[in-house]
Amino acid sequence: MKRERLILLTAVALAFIGLCSCGNNKAKEMVTTENFGSFEGQEVSLFTLTNKKGDVVKLTNYGAAIVEINVPDRNGDKGNVTFGYETLDGYLEGDAYFGKVVGQFANRVAKGKFTLDGVEYTLALNNGPNSLHGGPTGWHSRAWTAEVLKGTDFPAVKFTYSKPDMEEGYPGNVVAEVVYTWTDDDELIMDYKVTTDRRTVINITNHAYFNLHGTGNGDILDHEALIRASAFTPVDSTLIPTGELRPVEGTPFDFRTPHLIGERIGEAYDQLVLGGGYDHNFVLDNVEQVDAEVYDPSTGRVIQVITDQPGVQLYTGNFLDGTQTGRGGKVYQYRSGFCLETQHYPDSPNQASFPPVILTPEEPFLSSTTYKFGVR
Ligand code: GAL
């Protein structure tokens, strides 16, 4: 009798332990981790986040990158809508920015120079006469540390990069964190936190390319874009803002009502000629929840962009040339992807009239951008 009671109690206790560990691992089970290689002695992993709909996002800690986003079209057929490589070698050899987190200063800094508190800082030039996306060994080219978050409602992974003082010319021991959360409503939320021990400048973004047909299936000129921006920042021939905030009214940059990306891209408008298409910062009105939206009439897929940042770079893949082969053997041709990079305005450290980009030890930089997918 006593023995039977003991067996019963043991069974109940084991079941309880089992239940508890299931509860604790709730979020962990929504994220699986595979080896993706190693970079400079650090482990690189591929994380697969699956939400309750069974829709999947893949991430890697190399460049804190989005690797895949698999979402349904209006018939329920799932497809990958973002650029990424099959292997870590693909990332090391290929285009620097696919799906990556870009820092310490996203987009361009004119002539690779800026002055802060009376001191001039010099950055490496990696884009003609300018510094682009944090320089050649910016945050996109680092292996970040990774943590699969536990106890969260949705699958979530946190990446952290600790940048030593003066790396790539930027002052400050800077710690950058991004938490990716993949909700059951197909929202990919990117929460950023950046701290420093010394005054510096910051502009962080994600550089994902999208093609809502599914990557590798034609160009994005037939996608319809809406951008809630009443002005944009015109550029010079090296794509540095001139300082002007030009109203979009009456220009091919007016996306306040939906227009096909390809509708006006070929016009002889000065800024389209200089940019080789759209490659410009839009000054967001920031008045409605959704800041930008792109819809593909053929598949019904929609992406909405929601951000607290003051700008977004619409880049229409004008530098893509078919030399990059991504996941599933897909070839990324000219204008076969668009980016909506939420950001502070390019070259802000040299443009006194733009919103400030100074990061201080007293106040962390906190920001959130969401890419929400759906169908219509
Ligand atoms: C964009 C930038 C483009 C191009 C691209 C990377 O953010 O605006 O001019 O440099 O990144 O190829």
Boltz pocket constraint, residues with backbone or C-beta under 6 A from the ligand:
constraints:
  - pocket:
      binder: B
      contacts: [[A, 97], [A, 107], [A, 132], [A, 239], [A, 279], [A, 280], [A, 313], [A, 315], [A, 319], [A, 341]]
      max_distance: 6.0
